[in-house]
Amino acid sequence: MATSNAPHRFGTNAIHAGQSPDPSTGAIMTPVYLTSTYVQKSPGVVIDDYDYARSKNPTRTALESCLASLEGATHAFTFSSGLAAMDCLLHLLRAGDHVLLSDDVYGGTFRQLDKVFRHLGLSCTRVDMTDLAAVAEAVRENTRMIWLETPSNPMLKVIDIKGVRAICNAAAKITRAPSGVADKTLGPLGTGIKGPVLVVDNTFASPWLQNPLRHGAHVVMHSCTKYVGGHSDLVAGAVMTADKDLAARLKFTQNAVGAVPSAMDCFLMLRSLKTLHVRMERHCENAMVVAKWLDKHPKVAKVIYPGLKSHPQHALAKKQMRAFGGMISVVIKGGLKSSRRMLERVELFSLAESLGGVESLIEHPAIMTHASIPAAARAALGIDDGLVRLSVGIEDVKDLVADLDRALK
Ligand SMILES: *Cc1c(COP(=O)(O)O)cnc(C)c1O
């Protein structure tokens, strides 16, 4: 990397941040450090903190620096899955604490809180966070964390991160002091943060489309399985923050709980990040073309895409995001029967869960990703039986449109 101190822009950081040619050979790519331990010169005398690979691995260190740079964070921590990253964050909390979630959070996010952490004494409620008054109303004395996804899944609601942070600040005055903590100067999580910690799951946007920390989030979380990995070949997660105390707690938990990613997966992510900005540009371009085309199709009842003027938070999306992303939700006329037929007929779009890869995917939320939500709750969220979710890939968009055209005929 250049030695001048001039700050670099996103595309440059995506390729270079945290990385430099290997000093022993000049290898330009960061090696995959397949090692579990490191030799010490004398007991306790280690090189650059490297003593055991759960605690630190050079391939992971390079990846974490690169990710931190792309999110405007000072620290990043990576995990073996997005849900493992969430688990690390929830370990910041104590029995009796309450978490406020956006109403259509990723199913696995709700499941972890509801089925794992509820037994450990956490409670949670879901609220439509496009309604800031409802968010303020739902904050309780013991609310320690507000967790939101924007754009959300699959309704692609866009939530005002700055607005929710203002609610966290106001809540700092009402949230009760943590019990059992001797040091009264510490906030709820044993950190300097007073009031609820604001976590933004930035998976759908990727660091290229929005940087939640710049809008007031305390923590950003990613399922790197999606756009960060981008090639549907790994499962991983990440957490980033610019709060020093929070970072110290997260670093402790990452090592103490131990759900770290393999060196090979770290290498794959580092390699993927080098094209993140280029991939995202094409994802967004293609999605805009597909959304506009679907919007005019006679068999389509509704297109949900933050880039369309008809989207209820289009103005906010324009302000908060660099572009509108690669995800589209669409309601096909004729409900389950016609949406099922469409899904069986697509050839280029693969019928599969997950998203964010270079190849286009299509799925049916009511039957696939959101089947665990009771029908009435699904209906309340707007997850219609005719709703289809598209993860628009970076293929030639003319072929994508032709595929959808054929499937809808
Ligand atoms: C996939 C996903 C997760 C979970 O991540 P895994 O890597 O599958 O554990 C969390 N949040 C969102 C928005 C996701 O799409």
The ligand as a Tripos MOL2 file, in Angstrom:
@<TRIPOS>MOLECULE
LIG
   15    15     1     0     0
SMALL
NO_CHARGES

@<TRIPOS>ATOM
      1 C1        -28.7340  -14.7600    6.7920 C.3       1 LIG1
      2 C2        -29.0200  -13.6680    7.7340 C.ar      1 LIG1
      3 C3        -28.6560  -13.7480    9.0790 C.ar      1 LIG1
      4 C4        -28.0220  -14.9840    9.6810 C.3       1 LIG1
      5 O1        -26.7530  -15.2190    9.2020 O.3       1 LIG1
      6 P1        -26.0660  -16.6540    9.0360 P.3       1 LIG1
      7 O2        -24.7830  -16.3410    8.3960 O.co2     1 LIG1
      8 O3        -26.9960  -17.4830    8.1980 O.co2     1 LIG1
      9 O4        -25.9310  -17.2200   10.4210 O.co2     1 LIG1
     10 C5        -28.9100  -12.6540    9.8890 C.ar      1 LIG1
     11 N1        -29.5130  -11.5440    9.4070 N.ar      1 LIG1
     12 C6        -29.8920  -11.4430    8.1210 C.ar      1 LIG1
     13 C7        -30.5510  -10.1880    7.6460 C.3       1 LIG1
     14 C8        -29.6630  -12.4970    7.2400 C.ar      1 LIG1
     15 O5        -30.0550  -12.3900    5.9640 O.3       1 LIG1
@<TRIPOS>BOND
     1     1     2 1
     2     2     3 ar
     3     2    14 ar
     4     3     4 1
     5     3    10 ar
     6     4     5 1
     7     5     6 1
     8     6     7 2
     9     6     8 1
    10     6     9 1
    11    10    11 ar
    12    11    12 ar
    13    12    13 1
    14    12    14 ar
    15    14    15 1
@<TRIPOS>SUBSTRUCTURE
     1 LIG1         1 GROUP 0 **** ****
